[in-house]
Amino acid sequence: MREHARGMSRSAHLCSDCDAVCCRLTVVLQPEDRVPERFTARTRAGLHVMARDEQGWCVAVDAARMCCSIYDTRPGVCRRFVMAGPYCRASRAEYSAQAARGIPLALE
């Protein structure tokens, strides 16, 4: 287990055990991000964000391989997102609580 070799405990969250919650979060793009326009959208408030599909997934996710199709040019916020870090764990907990209540995760 590569994650374990990097110092993570066996009980740590792994992306392979997740519903890819991070790939469903709203990703606000910064001016320095170099994401191809076809992967982006504007919110009603005018924010430049990563576009999402009808199910709420980031459109850059390669569904066949379950990985980021623009990994080398992914936004800075995605680069800083730490697997099993505090924000990852909080996002997973919120998603799990919403799923348990039957509330779909849909951000506008």
Secondary structure, 3 states (H helix, E strand, C coil): CHHHHCCCCCCCCCHHHCCCHHHHCCCECCCCCCCCHHHEEECCCCCEEECECCCCCECCEECCCCEECCHHHCCHHHHHCCCCCHHHHHHHHHHHHHHHHCCCCCCC
